């Protein structure tokens, strides 16, 4: 009897804890180096944790790190940078074509919209595809869509084409959301264990295994 009562109390406490909203702030910076900063706040800011990847702007590279980066760049160029880019493009194209993936993504977004509140969303990117024609067609169209989204929503969107002749992605993005774990975790688990995601994982494992051989 006491075991059943203890289990019921534990389940109730778990549901209560997961019902407290979580605030998530994400900042992505893409300049000479890319960096991602993630801040998670719980209990309305009483519990906070910050994560980060990439090289901060204030941190300077020492001579050893610079030398390693230069040697790695030379080795990558020697192996053939074009073939590496083509291989990555191929795996991305295979993932995009996975049957049922887009339907699962759309369903996940539709379900999560009811439980996630977007408090802030801002994007500001400068894009150059390396070819002026492709840049004008693709990035130009993206900039028009971003302009319409900027006008018709309360968020800020900006995508600007660049015509310097080299492939460039430069800018930053901010995202702040609030969600309730008790509602969102089941939806995410359902998406992660779907058949389409198993196919994506299989493609990524096969691509990684092929690179390591």
QUIMO-V790747 format. One record per residue. RES is the residue in one letter. SS is DSSP state (H for helix, E for strand, C for the rest). Layout:
res	ss
RES	SS
RES	SS
//
This chain:
res	ss
X	C
X	H
X	H
X	H
X	H
X	H
X	H
X	H
X	H
X	H
X	H
X	H
X	H
X	H
X	H
X	H
X	H
X	H
X	C
X	C
X	E
X	E
X	E
X	E
X	E
X	E
X	E
X	E
X	E
X	E
X	C
X	C
X	C
X	E
X	E
X	E
X	E
X	E
X	E
X	E
X	E
X	E
X	C
X	C
X	C
X	C
X	E
X	E
X	E
X	E
X	E
X	E
X	E
X	C
X	C
X	C
X	C
X	C
X	C
X	C
X	C
X	C
X	H
X	H
X	H
X	H
X	H
X	H
X	H
X	H
X	H
X	H
X	H
X	H
X	H
X	H
X	H
X	H
X	H
X	C
X	H
X	H
X	H
X	H
X	H
X	H
X	H
X	H
X	H
X	H
X	H
X	H
X	H
X	H
X	H
X	H
X	C
X	C
X	C
X	C
X	H
X	H
X	H
X	H
X	H
X	H
X	H
X	H
X	H
X	H
X	H
X	H
X	C
X	C
X	C
X	E
X	E
X	E
X	E
X	E
X	E
X	E
X	E
X	E
X	E
X	E
X	E
X	E
X	E
X	C
X	C
X	H
X	H
X	H
X	H
X	H
X	H
X	H
X	H
X	H
X	H
X	H
X	H
X	H
X	H
X	H
X	H
X	H
X	H
X	H
X	H
X	H
X	C
X	C
X	C
X	E
X	E
X	E
X	E
X	E
X	E
X	C
X	C
X	C
X	C
X	C
X	E
X	E
X	E
X	E
X	E
X	E
X	E
X	E
X	E
X	E
X	E
X	E
X	E
X	E
X	H
X	H
X	H
X	H
X	H
X	H
X	H
X	H
X	H
X	H
X	H
X	H
X	C
X	C
X	H
X	H
X	H
X	H
X	H
X	H
X	H
X	H
X	H
X	H
X	H
X	H
X	H
X	H
X	H
X	H
X	H
X	H
X	C
//
